[in-house]
Amino acid sequence: MSRSAASLTEETTPDRAAREAERRETFMRIAARVFREQGLARGTMEQVAAAAGVTKMVLYRRFASKDELIQAILNETVLRFRNADARPWTGYGAGMRRSLAAARSFEDGYILLVRDCRRQTAYQSFQDTLRRRTGARLKSLLWHPAKPPPKAELPALLDLSLEPMISFCNDALAYWVEQGDPAQDEHYLRWCGQMISAWRRNACELLNLDSPEQDWGFDTGEP
């Protein structure tokens, strides 16, 4: 290969990779919408291809099967929450704003993850991952500013305290993403923050933990 040809390849390969990644995401977004409307079990690759305006062959070049496409959607949804969690949760408001932004950035995927995965055992592991993530966030609030103790030293009733609140947090976020008015986001965030704050105080009492007199402030000044 000539030097000029090699230079051209080096310049264009990243562009092609970026375009391909963008196209894959477009297909995932369209598929997430189709599966949300039809359900994971009833939605088909034919419906996704039709909604995308491409042939099934074009879709199958990117995703070898419907299962692979669904897993890609759910993986992408979980990844967005992990990216949102990259910085420590330093307050109710800051943490919830990042969670809301993550859910809104891939809305149909989040709704599928919270709702449809409950009825599809093949994808239950993705919801389990989301629940562990939410549980870790809540658990950190109980011992703030210290870290939670080792697993062997955790209170016996911790799961009793955590599990209903995990469901509340994930379901409330799904409801707001689906039904809420973005112009009223601050009202939702403050209401949810009040619920979490009240849960924290009650959970500390149930688990016989020291609950600081001064609770976390809602806002942290984080942009």
C-alpha positions as CSV (number, residue, x, y, z in Angstrom):
1,M,0.0,0.0,0.0
2,S,1.3,3.4,-0.9
3,R,2.0,6.0,1.8
4,S,-0.9,8.2,0.5
5,A,-3.3,5.2,0.5
6,A,-2.2,4.3,4.0
7,S,-2.8,7.8,5.2
8,L,-6.2,7.9,3.7
9,T,-7.1,4.6,5.4
10,E,-5.9,5.9,8.7
11,E,-8.1,9.0,8.3
12,T,-11.2,7.3,7.2
13,T,-11.3,4.2,9.4
14,P,-12.2,6.1,12.6
15,D,-14.9,8.0,10.8
16,R,-16.4,4.7,9.5
17,A,-16.2,3.2,13.0
18,A,-18.0,6.3,14.4
19,R,-20.7,6.2,11.8
20,E,-21.2,2.5,12.4
21,A,-21.5,3.0,16.2
22,E,-24.0,5.8,15.5
23,R,-26.0,3.5,13.2
24,R,-26.0,0.7,15.8
25,E,-27.3,3.1,18.4
26,T,-30.0,4.3,16.0
27,F,-31.1,0.7,15.5
28,M,-31.1,0.1,19.2
29,R,-33.2,3.2,19.9
30,I,-35.7,2.2,17.3
31,A,-35.8,-1.4,18.5
32,A,-36.3,-0.3,22.1
33,R,-39.3,1.7,21.1
34,V,-40.8,-1.2,19.1
35,F,-40.2,-3.7,22.0
36,R,-41.6,-1.2,24.5
37,E,-44.8,-0.9,22.4
38,Q,-45.1,-4.6,21.5
39,G,-43.4,-6.2,24.5
40,L,-40.1,-8.1,24.5
41,A,-41.9,-11.4,23.7
42,R,-44.1,-10.1,20.9
43,G,-41.8,-7.7,19.2
44,T,-40.0,-9.0,16.1
45,M,-36.9,-8.2,14.1
46,E,-39.3,-7.7,11.1
47,Q,-41.1,-4.9,13.0
48,V,-37.8,-3.3,14.0
49,A,-36.5,-3.4,10.4
50,A,-39.7,-1.9,9.1
51,A,-39.6,0.9,11.7
52,A,-36.0,1.6,10.8
53,G,-36.8,1.6,7.1
54,V,-34.2,-1.1,6.3
55,T,-34.2,-4.7,5.3
56,K,-33.8,-7.4,7.8
57,M,-30.4,-8.3,6.3
58,V,-29.2,-4.8,7.2
59,L,-30.3,-5.3,10.8
60,Y,-28.9,-8.8,11.0
61,R,-25.5,-7.5,9.9
62,R,-25.3,-5.6,13.2
63,F,-27.2,-8.0,15.5
64,A,-27.2,-11.7,14.8
65,S,-30.5,-12.3,16.6
66,K,-33.3,-10.7,18.4
67,D,-31.8,-11.8,21.7
68,E,-28.5,-10.2,20.8
69,L,-30.3,-6.9,20.0
70,I,-32.2,-7.0,23.2
71,Q,-29.1,-7.6,25.2
72,A,-27.4,-4.7,23.4
73,I,-30.2,-2.4,24.4
74,L,-30.2,-3.5,28.1
75,N,-26.4,-3.3,28.2
76,E,-26.5,0.2,26.8
77,T,-29.1,1.2,29.4
78,V,-27.0,-0.2,32.3
79,L,-23.8,1.4,30.9
80,R,-25.5,4.9,31.0
81,F,-26.3,4.5,34.7
82,R,-22.7,3.3,35.4
83,N,-21.4,6.4,33.7
84,A,-23.7,8.5,35.7
85,D,-22.3,6.9,38.9
86,A,-18.7,7.6,38.0
87,R,-18.7,10.5,40.4
88,P,-19.7,9.9,44.1
89,W,-23.2,10.7,45.1
90,T,-22.8,13.7,47.3
91,G,-26.4,14.6,47.9
92,Y,-30.0,13.6,47.1
93,G,-30.4,16.2,44.4
94,A,-27.2,15.7,42.5
95,G,-27.5,11.9,42.5
96,M,-31.1,11.9,41.4
97,R,-30.5,14.4,38.6
98,R,-27.8,12.2,37.1
99,S,-30.1,9.2,37.4
100,L,-32.9,11.0,35.7
101,A,-30.6,12.2,32.9
102,A,-29.3,8.7,32.4
103,A,-32.9,7.3,32.1
104,R,-34.0,10.1,29.8
105,S,-31.0,9.6,27.5
106,F,-32.2,6.1,26.7
107,E,-35.9,6.2,27.8
108,D,-37.3,3.2,26.0
109,G,-34.4,1.0,27.1
110,Y,-34.9,2.1,30.8
111,I,-38.7,1.3,30.6
112,L,-37.9,-2.1,29.2
113,L,-35.2,-2.7,31.9
114,V,-37.6,-1.9,34.8
115,R,-40.8,-3.3,33.5
116,D,-40.4,-6.0,30.8
117,C,-37.4,-7.7,32.4
118,R,-39.6,-8.7,35.3
119,R,-41.6,-11.0,33.0
120,Q,-38.6,-12.3,31.0
121,T,-36.4,-14.6,33.0
122,A,-33.8,-14.6,30.2
123,Y,-33.1,-10.9,30.9
124,Q,-33.6,-10.9,34.7
125,S,-29.9,-10.5,35.3
126,F,-30.0,-7.0,33.8
127,Q,-32.7,-5.9,36.2
128,D,-30.8,-7.5,39.0
129,T,-27.8,-5.4,38.0
130,L,-29.9,-2.2,38.2
131,R,-31.4,-3.2,41.5
132,R,-27.9,-3.8,43.0
133,R,-26.8,-0.4,41.7
134,T,-29.8,1.3,43.3
135,G,-29.3,-0.7,46.5
136,A,-25.7,0.3,46.7
137,R,-26.7,4.0,46.4
138,L,-29.3,3.7,49.2
139,K,-26.9,1.6,51.4
140,S,-24.3,4.3,51.2
141,L,-26.8,6.8,52.6
142,L,-27.3,4.7,55.8
143,W,-23.7,4.9,56.8
144,H,-22.8,8.3,55.4
145,P,-20.2,9.8,55.8
146,A,-18.6,6.4,56.6
147,K,-18.6,3.4,54.2
148,P,-21.0,0.4,54.8
149,P,-19.4,-2.3,57.0
150,P,-18.2,-5.7,55.5
151,K,-21.0,-8.0,54.4
152,A,-20.6,-10.2,57.4
153,E,-21.3,-7.3,59.7
154,L,-24.4,-5.9,57.9
155,P,-27.6,-5.8,60.0
156,A,-29.9,-8.8,59.6
157,L,-32.8,-6.7,58.6
158,L,-31.0,-4.7,56.0
159,D,-32.7,-6.4,53.0
160,L,-36.1,-5.8,54.6
161,S,-35.3,-2.1,54.7
162,L,-33.7,-1.9,51.3
163,E,-35.8,-4.1,48.9
164,P,-39.0,-2.1,49.0
165,M,-37.2,1.2,48.6
166,I,-35.1,-0.1,45.6
167,S,-38.4,-0.9,43.9
168,F,-39.8,2.5,44.8
169,C,-36.8,4.3,43.4
170,N,-36.6,2.4,40.1
171,D,-40.4,2.4,39.5
172,A,-40.8,6.1,40.5
173,L,-38.1,7.0,38.0
174,A,-39.7,4.9,35.3
175,Y,-43.1,6.5,35.9
176,W,-41.7,10.0,35.8
177,V,-39.7,9.4,32.6
178,E,-42.8,8.0,31.0
179,Q,-45.5,10.3,32.4
180,G,-43.8,13.4,33.9
181,D,-43.5,16.9,32.5
182,P,-39.8,17.8,32.2
183,A,-40.7,21.3,33.2
184,Q,-41.7,19.9,36.6
185,D,-38.5,17.8,37.1
186,E,-37.5,19.8,40.2
187,H,-40.8,19.0,41.9
188,Y,-40.4,15.3,41.2
189,L,-36.8,15.4,42.4
190,R,-37.7,17.2,45.7
191,W,-40.6,14.9,46.3
192,C,-38.4,11.8,45.7
193,G,-35.7,13.3,47.9
194,Q,-38.1,13.8,50.7
195,M,-39.2,10.1,50.4
196,I,-35.6,8.9,50.5
197,S,-34.8,11.2,53.4
198,A,-37.8,9.8,55.4
199,W,-36.8,6.2,54.5
200,R,-33.2,6.9,55.7
201,R,-34.4,8.0,59.1
202,N,-36.8,5.1,59.5
203,A,-34.3,2.6,58.2
204,C,-31.7,3.8,60.7
205,E,-34.2,3.3,63.5
206,L,-35.1,-0.2,62.3
207,L,-31.5,-1.2,62.0
208,N,-30.4,0.5,65.2
209,L,-27.9,2.7,63.4
210,D,-26.8,6.2,64.5
211,S,-28.7,8.7,62.4
212,P,-27.1,12.1,62.1
213,E,-29.2,15.0,63.4
214,Q,-28.1,16.9,60.3
215,D,-29.4,15.1,57.3
216,W,-27.8,15.6,53.8
217,G,-28.9,18.7,52.1
218,F,-30.9,18.3,48.9
219,D,-28.7,20.4,46.7
220,T,-24.9,20.3,46.6
221,G,-24.1,23.1,44.2
222,E,-23.1,20.5,41.5
223,P,-23.8,21.8,38.0
